Amino acid sequence: MNSISGKVVVITGASSGLGEATAKHLAAKGAKVVVAARRKARLDDLVREIVDAGGIALALQADVTNRQDVEAIIAMAVRQFGKIDVLINNAGLMSIAPLNAVKVDEWERMIDINVKGVLYGIAATLPLFEKQQFGHYITISSIAGKKVFSPGGTVYSGTKFAVSAITEGLRHEVGGKIRTTIISPGLIDTELKMGSSHAESSKAVSELYQSQAISADAIARAIAYAIEQPLDVDVSEIVIRPTVQEF
């Protein structure tokens, strides 16, 4: 098996939810984690918790919709640790509302975070990974990137179909020594469910998550599994959902 210990892992959207849980889990396995998000105070608390437990972590404030911020994360991680082994493109927004609510601002925000944020991460790291001759992209997609979540989640599904397609195309293009993994979660207990301003949709989503969602730790373990496989093994996709989830 390929040890996680000593690997440098950059995680976007790490101030809560999947990113936070993954940072803790990988740090406990010996990874050096670089956690990035907009909420610096939350990141600082996370780093303190990891360091107090004997781990290594670095917090960087960044907005993945800003290409320069993403480039700065990667540059600082390399300056601090000399390499990057894994980039986890985790930052995401789920704004659920029917199309006829015409939440154009939320559509644009989802595209900026969920799609362009992933592309900015790829752009910032691909030259490094090709120079290193190793690297691993882990993209957080969604079960809604396999089946359209409609009504309400049509645009969100569109962004997740997009990042799944981008990651699969990346796998085909880079091949060889650079690995890619798509993680497609179902209902996971995170802040993602709080992303909609449409009252009726927000209430329905909250009730669905309350009755079915599982812990973010399940995704953290799946990510660790993909990372720790031998370097010639590409875990291309993992779909993980609550056993009670029908969708």
Beta strands, then each sheet from edge to edge (+ up, - down):
strand 1: 8-12
strand 2: 32-37
strand 3: 56-61
strand 4: 86-89
strand 5: 135-140
strand 6: 178-185
strand 7: 237-240
sheet 1: 3+ 2+ 1+ 4+ 5+ 6+ 7+
end
